[in-house]
């Protein structure tokens, strides 16, 4: 058994031997084992980009200090950067307002039985404007002081969780208003 295996390996390993098969389906000679040519490709050159080793002095080797910790990129405090389309303020402010608005709309609807449109027309505009101004200023003050939102993320209260909660609150507020409009009355 071992002799037949070694004989087969030597036949397959020899690049000078080509094995071909012919079948009734395929009338062309096709090599069953492809052996690449061993000719050198003269156009292929390999270059090493390694640096030459530096000469070592006679002094004992001292360990190098650890590299400095990477600093967080400095946060821009310019108004145009903070309020830019991809900036840190717009989506967060709108999300925070939507979270407050959704909870307040549902609470007033459960307590008084008023829908969203009835709440707005019954003196809700001053409350909306006052809350918007206070939350916008409270959100912008830390950003103008250079505090990043990610630096205040800890545990479950992360900046990503706040973004997703804000997005869902925006969708919830729109869905509440749309449902009340289609239904013609309050949701609850």
N, C-alpha and C positions, 0 to 999 in steps of 0.2 A: 504494500500500500504506500509506504513512504517513498519507494523508488518511482512509482508512477506519478506521485505528486511532485517530486523534484524534477522529473522529466518534463511534466506539463508546465511547471514554472519556468524551466529553462527555455522551452519553446515559446511561451508567451512573452518572456522577458527579452528575447533576442530581437532587436529592431530590424534585423535583416530578413526575418521570416514574415511573410504576409499570409494570413489565412483568409481565404475567400469562400463564400458559399453561393450556390446557385439553387434556386427553387423554381418550381413551375410557374409560380405567380410572378416572380421577378426574374426576368431573363438576363438582367445585367449583372455583372460581377461587382459585388459590394464587399469591401473588407469587413469582416466580422470583428476584427480587433484593430483598432487604429493605433498605429505607432507613429508618433511624431518624428519628424526629421531631426537629426542631431546636428545639422549644420548651424553654425553660429550666425546670428544676425549682426552684421557689421554696423548697422545704423543704430543699434541700441547701445547706449552708454549709461552707466550708473555713476552718479557723482555722490560723494559723501558730503554732507553739510555739517559734519561734526567739527567742533572747534578744537584747536590744538590744546593739549593740557598745559596749564600754566606752570612755570617753574616754581618749585616749592623752596622756601627759604629754610635755613637751618633752625629757625625758631620752632618750638612745638606748636602743633595745630590747636587753635582755640576754637571752640564751637561758636558758630555765628549766632547772633541773637535771633529770636523768632521773628518772623515777618510781622509788621504792624497789622492790627485788626482792620479790616476794610470799614471805612466810614460810610455811613448812609449818605446818599447824595443830598446835597444841600437843596432844600425846598425853596422854590422861588416865592417871594412875597409880593410880586407885582400883581396889580389888579387884573391886568390882561391875561396873565398866566393862571391865576387862581380861578377866574371866571371863564376860561377858555372852554371850547366844546369838550375836550378830553380832560379838562382840569379837575381838581379835586372837589370843587364846590357845587356846580349845578346839579348833578344827579343826587348828591347827598342831601342838599337843601330840599329839593323837590321830594325826595323820598321821606325825609323827616316830616315835611308838611303833610304828605299823603298819609303817613302813619297816624299822625295826630288827627287829621281830618276824617279818616276812616273810622277810628275809634269814637270820635265825637259824634259823627253822623249816626252811627249805629246806636250809641248811648241815647241821643236825643230821640231817635226813632222809637226805641223801646220805651223810654220814659214818657214821652208826650204823644207818640203816635204820628209824628210829622215826618214826611218824606224829605229827601235831600232838597228838592226844588222848593218845597214849602219852607224849609229851614232857611234857605238863602233869601227868599222873598220876605220872610218874617223877621228881618233884622239880623241876618247872619253875615251880611257883607262886612260890617265894622269888626265883628269878631274874627272873620277870616283875614282881613287886612292887618289887624293888630297882631294876630298870631304869626302871620307871615313875616312881618317886620321884625318881631322879637326873635323868632327862630333863625331868620336869615342873619341878623347881626350876631347872635350867639354862635352861629356856625362859622361866620367869617373871621371873628376876632382871633381865634387860635391859628387859623391859616395865615393871617397877616403877621402873626408873631413868629412864623416859621415852624410851627409844630405840625408834623405830618400826621395824617389820620392813622397810618399803619403803626406809628410809634405808640399809640394808645390802645392797640388791640391786645387783649389778654383773654385767654381761656375761650369761653363760648362767645363772648362779646367781641367778635373780630370785625374789621372793617368790611370784609366780604359779606358777613352775615347781615350787617346793617344795609349794605347795598341791595341784597336779595330781599330783605324784609321791606325795604322802601319800594322796590319794584313790584312786589306782590301787593303792597298797600295801594300803589297807584292803579294797578289792575283791578283791585277790589273796589276802589272808589268809583271807577268808571263802570264796572259791572253793576254796582249798586244803583247808580244813577240810571243806567240803561234799563235795568230790570224794572225799576219803578216807573220809568217812562212807558215801557211796553205794557206793563201790568195796569198802569193807570192809577196806582195807589201805592201805599207803603208796602215794604217787603214783609214786615212783621205784622 
